[in-house]
Amino acid sequence: MNHLELLNAALEYIEQHMKEDIRTEDIAMSCYCSKSSLEKLFRNVTHMSVHEYIIRRRMTRAARMLIENPEMSVLDVALEYGYSSHEAFTRIFYQRWNCLPSKYRDNKRVREIFPKINLNMETGGYIIMGRKFDISELYDLFKSRKDCYFVCGDIVGLIPINEISHKAGDLAILEALKRMEDAAGEDDVVFRIGGDEFVILTSSTEEAYAKGIADRILSRNGERITSDGREIPLSLYVSYLKVSNRTPRYSELFVELNKSLHDVKNAETGK
C-alpha cells in the first residue's frame, strides 16, 4: 500500500467510524501500518494530527446535523457523536465555531469548516468539497460551464494566524469562505481546493462579472476576525480567469487555478 492509498484508507475509516471512540491505533491497525507512520503522513498532508483532523470533521458533521435535524436537541447531537454531556460538546463546538450550538442552529445555514478530503488516486492531489456538490457533480459543471469565469481566493498569511491558535486558523478559513460566498451570485458555486484556497465557478462568461466578484472580496481585506479576545486582520489574494480549451480533468484545472493565484501573490509581494 503506497502513501496515497494508505491515507485514503485512513480517511475512509474515520468517516465510517466518526460517531465512535476513534483511536489512532485503531486506524493504523485497519491500514496495516504503525501509529507513528500514520501520524507522520497526516501531518505532512493535512498539517495537523489525526486527533485534530477527527475533531474538525466531527464538529463539521455535528454542525450539519444541528441544521438538518431540528427535531434533535443539542444533547441528542452530542450523544450521537460520542460526547457524554451537553457541556462537553458545547465546549468543543464553541472552540471550533466561535458560537454556541443553539446559536449556530438559529443561523439556518450549513457551513463547512472542514469538509472531507477527497483524494485523487490518479494525480496524487486532493480536493476539499463544499456543501452542495460531490466531485462527479462538479465535473459536470466544469463541462457545462466551460466558457465561464473562475474567481480564486487565498488567505494572506494563514500560517502566522495558525501559530496564534488552531481556533484562529479555523475562524480565518470560515471567514474567507463566507466572504467568497457573500460575493458570489446565486447560481455561482464555491468550492475549496486546498487548506486556504477557494474557488468560485461563476455562471457568467463576462469578465466584468468576475471582476465585480473579485472587487467585492478585495473590498473587505483588512476586516478583522476575533479569536479569544484577539482581533486579527484578514485579507485574501484574489484572481479571476477563464480557462480556455479546458478538459474536465481536475488535475489540469487545478494547476491553472493555482497558477493564477501564484501569479497574483508574486505580483503583490514583488517576487
Secondary structure by P-SEA (a helix, b strand, c coil): ccaaaaaaaaaaaaaaaccccccaaaaaaaacccaaaaaaaaaacccccaaaaaaaaaaaaaaaaaaacccccaaaaaaaaccccaaaaaaaaaaaccccaaaaaaacbbbbcccbbbbcccccbbbbbcccccaaaaaaaaaaaccbbbbbbbbccaaaaaaacaaaaaaaaaaaaaaaaaaccccbbbbbccccbbbbbcccccaaaaaaaaaaaaaaccbbbbcccbbbbbbbbbbbbbbccccccaaaaaaaaaaaaaaaaaaaacc
